[in-house]
């Protein structure tokens, strides 16, 4: 038979497992049950049973493929099971030897050759078993989409090149079996001329897509190439020139070309999800991209306010633009969570936008994340929040934010094992993301693993020294390890970088633990003054008074926080570990009963 007659997928599978190339040799059956290499002088008419070896070997290849797939589906086989399989192989060999000894000499040749043919097929399968069990799954196909370079003369078009790159990430993330690096990590390398192989190693991917966009008037020109990280060589490249109104088809063409290059075929609903269009209006799309450009800066109230402005503008042109509603809801959520605006100016708008997005299209993972966070932080409905998080992950398993936020929900409910698992998935998808590292640190803080918490805080500082949360996390971890003198400078740096109640409350805790009551009271005074310029939560005041030892005042603020459904109240269960007397007070248990959280 000819090796190339085996299906390519089967051939690759066999070669990968055997660690070598299959040699092309033609065989026919010389007589029933016996085969040998075909000689040039042989006549095909001598093939007595009229069956070509090719037909038989394809059946064998398919059988081997099924065996290997079955083995790989059970990667947790114990060593004793492997030993039993090898023992079974020994029994097969003994039976073959016995048969050869017992049969008449006239039939020895036939049995010997047939037996060794069987062994030739069986032995590799048995010998492969240990190798297969070493890995839980085959090497996955993975890709990072770097932000396309803006080659237009207008630097204001940067939002467009970023947006097109972002949408390709979203499309590819819908593909089962394809790991796609998160947007935040991929965009870390924007404008940096680094070795693509090193970028691939940092992001944990084996393919990188890079390209450029030139927009001139109504014309768009895109060049793109897919690089294999292992050797740095392109496996696909192409150029596209289209009119602006055809931008949606252009993104589809690039996405499908990439999938073809890495041998992934799309069928049915998966293909529909990848090629899904949320609007056919280029003007609305451009406004949406501008909104997302400011949202992705993830810095300051002004950028989120600008993002909301552009999302609203897109919705005015395209009233059924579900994705714009989802993004607007996320923006309001950030403005509230980071104390940029008071709850009454964020929460009603967030709820309305999230619900409207889902009414228009319940197949958007981001909409389910926003709804889950609203259920969790505002309504304290953890059952519904869990359902929404799981739905988001089901819709887009590559969305790091879905795993990250679900991990926080699990941590608040005390399921730290599963929370760490989800946080690890998020980190593997988006390892250079500041929010992801921030929340992974939070999970370890919740679980009481403060060494790990500090480790991720230090990673944040390395990634972005001016991001306040890194220093805050390190300081918080050191506090919990009772290393107060080391914690103090970290908390001070965090306050200089972000002067808000989010950082001041940790200074109040630190002073309380160090017995510096006068200084703790000074922190409360600063928070009172701050109320005239920014939102300060009742929960923040409650924590400060708890640290000061004035429990009655603390409970009054905590009760107000519960009345207003302040989301940060859900985190109270962790700082009270540092104040055992407060934790023992019966009123503390009552607080947790009102919030519907386990009291541990």
N, C-alpha and C positions, 0 to 999 in steps of 0.2 A: 504494500500500500504506500501511498504518498502521504508524508506527514502533513502537507498543506491541505489535504482533504479533510483533516480534522477541523472542526469549527475553531475559529481563531481564539475565542474565549476559552475553549477547552485546552487548546495547545498552550496558551499563556499560563493557565492555571497549573497544568502539569509541569511545565518548565520551571515555574516559580517554586513549586514545592520540591522538585527534584534537584534544583540548583544547577541546572545545565540545559543545553539545547537538545531537542529531540532530533535524531539523525534520520534523514529521508532514505528509506529502503523500501522497495516494492516486494510484496508477498502475494502468493496465491496459495490455495489449498491444493497440494499435490494429490492427496487422497483424504478421505474423510478423517478429521481429527489430527492431521499432520500438516505442517506448513514449513516452508523454507524459502530463502531468497529466490526471487525469479531470475533465471539466467537468460541471456540474450537469445540462446538457441531454443528456449522452451516455447512450446505452442500453448496458447491459452485454451485450446480445445482439450488439452490434457487435464484441465481442471475438472475432476470427476464429479464433484457435487454442485458445480455451476455457481458456487458462492464465492464472491471475492472477499478477500481478507479485510478490505477497506470497510465493507458493510459491518463486519463483525467488530472491528476495532473501534468503530464509532459508538457501537453499543457499549463496549467496555469503557471508552472514554467518558460516556455519559454516566455510567455506573460509578466510576472513580470520582467523577465530579460530585455526584450525590453523596458518596461516602465522605468526601472531604468536607462538603458543606454541612453534613450532619455532625461531623466531629467538631467543626468550628462552632457550631451552635451550642456545644457543651464544653466550654473552655475550662470548666471547673473540675474536670475529671481528676480523681485522686491517683497518686502514684501506684497504689495497689491495683487500680483498674488497668493502668497501662501495663503493669507486670502481667496481669491475667491475659491481656491481649497478646503479649509477646509469648506467653506460655502456650496460648492457642495456636500461634504460628508454629511453635515447635512441634505440636501434635500433628499439624497438617504435614509438615516435612516428614515426620516419622511414618505417617500413613502412606505417603508417596513412596518412601524407601521400601516399606513392607510390600506394597503392591508390586513394585518392580521385582522384588525377590520371589514373590509367590507365583507370578504369571509365567506361562511358557515363554521360552526364548524367542519364539517366532513373533511374540507380541511385545517383547521388552522395548524395542525401539519406539514403537508407537506410544506406549505409555510413558516412556522416559521423556520423549520430546514433548508430548502433551502436558505431562506433569510440570516440566520445567517452564513451559509456556505459562501455565497457571501461576507457578511461583513467581515468575518474572513480573506478573501483574499484581500478585498479592503482596510480595515482600516490600516493594516501595510504599504501599499503603500502610503496612504495619510499621515500617521504619519511619514513616512520616508522622505517626501519631504523637511521639514526644514533642516534635517540632511544632505541631499544630497546637498542642496544649500550652505551649509557652506563651502564646499571645491570645488575648481574649477576642480579638477581631483582626481581620486583615488590615494592612496599612491603608488608612483612609485617604481619600482624595480631598485636598484642602486648597483654599485659594484666598488671597488677600487682594482687594481692589484698592490700589493707591489713588489718591485724588488726581484727576486728569489736570495737566498743566493748562493754564489759561494763556493761549497764544494770541488772543485778540489784542488789538491796540488799546482797548478800553479796559482798565483795571477793574472797573465797576462790574464787568462781566464775570468776575471771579465766582459770584454766587451761582452762575449758570454752570460753569465747569465742575464746581463742587457738587451741585445738585444732580447732574447727570451721573457722576461717579457714584453718588449716594444711592441713586435709584437702581443702578446696576447691582450694587451690593444687596439691596432689598429683593430684587428679582432672583438673584442666585441663592439667597438665603432660604428661598421656598423649596429648594431642591433636596429631597431626601437623600441621605448618604453623602452629601457634599458639605464639608465644614467650611464656613465662610468667616474669616476674621472680622471682628466687630468694626464698625465705622470709626469709633473713637481712636482705636489703636492704629488702624490703617492711616488715618489722617494725621497722626503724629509725625509722619514722615513727609508731610507736605513741604515742598520747596527744598528738601534736603537731598543732596546728590550723594546718596549712600549706595554701597554695594548691595544689589538686590538679593544676593545670597545671604548676606548678613541680616537684611530685613526679614527674609523668609524664616531664618532661624529664630529671630526675636519674636515673630508672630506665630511660630509653630505651624507654618504652612509649607506645602511643596510646590505651589504655583503662585505667581504674582502677575496681576494685570496692571499695566501702566499705559498711559497714553496722553494725548493732548487734544484740545478743542480750540478751534479758531472760528469765531462768530463774526461775520461781516454782513451787516444789514439783515437780510432775511435768509442768508445762506450759512450753513453749518458744515464745517469740515472736521472730522474726527479721525485720528490715527490711533491705533491700539495694537498692543502686542502682549501675548501671554508667555511668560518666562518660566521655565522649569528651574526651580531653586537649586536642585542637585548639581547642575552643571552650568547654569547661567545662560543657557541657549533658549531662543524662542521656539515654541512649539506651534505658534500661530501668530499671524499678524495681518492687518488689513487696513485699508483706508476707506472712508465713507464721506460722501458729499451729498447733502440733502437740503431741502428747504426747511425752514424752522417749523412749519406746521407738520412736518413728518418726523419730528424728534422722537415721538413715541415708538414708531416703527423702527427707527434707528436703534434705540435702546434694546428693543426685542431682537433685532438682527445680531447685535454684538453679543448679547447674552446667549443666544442659541449657538453662535459660532464658537464661543468659549466652551459650552457644554459638549459640542461635537468634537472639539479638539481634545477634551479629556475623557471622551468615550462615554458620556452619560446621555442616555435616551430618555425623553420625557413622554409620558403617556397620560391620556385622560385628564383627570382633575388637576394633577400636578402641573401639566403643561398649561392648563387654563390659569392656574395661580401665578405661574411665572410670567405669562403674557398678559396678565390682568392690567387694564387701564383704569385709572381712577378719575380721569377727565380727558376729554378730547379737545379741550380749549387751550391753545398754546399760551394765551394771555393769562388765564387763571393759573396755569402751570408755572409761568415765570414768577408771578406774585407769590405763589406757594413756595417756590425755591428761595425767593428772597427772605421770606419768613423763616424758613428752615435754616438759612445761612446765619441769621441772628440768633436763633434758638441754639444752634450748635456751638456758638461761642461760649455758652454755659457760664456766663459771667455778668453779674450786675443786673439790677432791675431794668435798666434802660434797654438792654438787648432783648429781654423777654417782652417788654412792652412794645418794642419795634416789631418783634416777631408776631405778636397778636395783631398789630395793625395790618401787616401784610396778609396774614391768614384771613382776616375779616375782608380785606380787599378782594382776595381770591374768591371768597364765598359770595360776595355781591355779584360777581360775574358768573359764577357757577354755584348756584344755591344748593346743589346736591353733592358738593365736593366733600365726601365723608372723611378723606384723609386730612383735609384742612381743619375740619372740626376736631379731629383727634389730636392734631398738633396744637391747636389752640387750647384744648383742655389740659394738655401736658404743660403748656406754658403757665396757665393759671395755677396748676399744682405746684410748680417750682416757686412761683412768687409767694405762695402761702407757706410752703415747707421751710423756706429759707428766710422767713420773717420779712420779706420785702414789702408785703402789703398785709393789712389786717384781714382776718377771715371773711368779713362781710363783703369785701371788695374782690374776693377770689372764688370762694367756695360755690356760691350760686351760679356764677358764670361757668366754672369748671364742670359742675354737675350737668348743666344744660347742654354744654358742648359735647361732653362725653356721651350722654344719652342720645343726643341727636345723631352723633356719628354712628352709633350702633343701630339706630333705627334705619339709617340709610344703608349701612353695610356692616353686618356682624362678622365679616371675614377679615377684619383688620386687627392684627395682634396688638398694635399700639393702643387701640381703643379699649380693648379688654384690660390692658395694664392700667390705664388711667381709671377705668371703672373699678378695678380691684383695689387700687390705692384709695379711691374715694370711699369704698365700702369699708376698708380697713381703718384709715386714719380719721374719717369724719363720722361714719355711721357705726363703727366698731362692730361690724358684721363680718366676723372672720370666716364663717362658713361660706358666705357668698363671695368673699374676697378670694378664698382658696379656689373656688370654682372658676372664677374669672382668670386667675393666674394660670391655672392648668389649661384653660382654653387658649390663652395667648401662646403658651409653649407648644400646644398641639398645632396651632396655626403656623408658628414659625419657631422651630426648635433651635435655629441659629441666632435668635434674638437674645443677646446676652442680658439685656435689661430685664427681660421676663424672668430669667433664672435668678438674677440678682435680687429683684424685688420680691419674688416668691420666697427666697431664702430669708429675707427680713421677716416676712409673715410667719414662717415656720419658727424662726428664732423667738419671736414675741410669744408664740404659743408653747415654747419650751422644747420643741423638737430639734435639738441642736445637731444631731447626727445627720438628719435629712437636710437641715439648713446648710451645714458645711458642704454637703454633697452638691447642692444647687449652686452655692457660692463658687465652688471649684469649677463647675461647668461654665459659669459666667466668666470666671477669670481665664479659663482656657480659650474662650471665644474672643475675649477683648482684654488681653493682659496689660495693655498700656493705658487703659482708660482710667482717668482719675476717679470718676464716680464708682466704677467697679471695685477698684482697690480700696476706696473709702468704705464701701459697704461690706467687702470681705473682712476688713478689719473690724467692722461693727459686729459681724457674726461671731468672730472669735472673742470679742469683748462680752457679748451675750453669753457665750459658752464658758466664760471664765478662763480662757487660755490667753493670758495677757502677754506672754512672750511672743505668741503668734500675732497678737494684735499690734504689738510694737513693731514687729517685723514688717507688716504691711504699711504701717504708718511711715516707717523709714523708706519704704519703696516709693510712697507718695512724695516724700521730700526729694528723693533722687529724681523722680519724674518731673516734678515742678516745685522748686524750693519756695515759690511765692504763693502756693496754695495752702491756705491757713489750716485746712483739715489735717494735713500730715502731721504738723507740730502738735495740734490738739490731740490727735490719736496717741502719739508717743507720750505726751504728758499724762493723758488719762490712764494709759497702761502702766506707766511708772507709779502713778498715784495708787493704783490697785495693788501694786507690788510693794507699797509702803516706802518707795524711794522718793520721798517728797522733795528733797533738795534738788534732785535731778529733774523732777517733773516741772518745777517752778519756771525755769527759763524757757521750756518748750511752750507752756501755756502763755507766757508773756509774748513770745513771738507770734503765736496764733492770734492774740488780741490785737497786736499791732497790724497784722495783715487783715483782720476782719473784726472791727470793733462793733460787736453786737452781743445780745444776750446769749447767743449760741456759744460764745467763747467765755463771756464773763461768768456764766454759771459755774464753769469748771474752776475758775479762780476762786469763787466763793467756796466750792467744795474743798479745794486744796487748803485754803486758810482755815476752814472748819476742822479739817483733819489735823492741822498743825497747831490747833488751839489758839489761833490768831483771830479772836472774835472781833476786835476793833476793826481790823482790816477787812474781815468778812462783811461787817456792817457797811463799810465804805463802798464795797462792791455793790451792795443793795442800793445805796444812794446813787451810784452811777447809773444803775438800771432805771431808777425812778426818773432821773434827768433825761435819760435816753428816750423815754416814752413820748417826749414832745416832738421827736424827729423820726422815730421808727417804731414798728410794732414790737412790744415785749410781752411775751406770753405769761399768763398766770402760773403756768407750770414752772417757768424759769424762776419767778419770785418764790414759789413754794420750795424749790430745790435749795435756793440760797438760804431761806429761813430754816430749813431742815439742817443744813450744814452749820448754821449758827447755833442750833440747839433750841430754837424757839418753835416747838412743834405745833402749838395752837395756831400761830400765824401761818405756819406751813400748811396745815390742814385746811384753813380758810381759803388759801389760794388754790390748793388742789381741788377743793370742791367747786370753786368757780371755773377752773379749767375743765372739769368734767361736765359742768352745765353747758359750756361752750364747745364741748367736744374737741378740745385741742389735741391734735394728733400726737404731740410730743409727750403727752401724759402716758402713752403706752410704754414709754421707755423707763418709767419710774422704777420698775422692778430691778433695774441694774444698779443705779447709784445707791439705793437703800441698803445694798449689801455692805457698804462702808459705814453704815450707821445702824448697828444692831438694835439699839434701844428704840429707834423709830420703827424698825421692822416689827418689833415685838408688840408695839401699841396696837390694840384691837381695831382702832380706827383705820389702820393701814390695810388690814384685810378687807374692811368694808369698801375702801376705795377700789380695790381690785375686783370685788364682786360687782360693783357698778359698771366697771369697764368690761366685764366678761372675760377677764384674763386669769390664768392659773396663778395662784399665790404660792410661791415656792420658798 
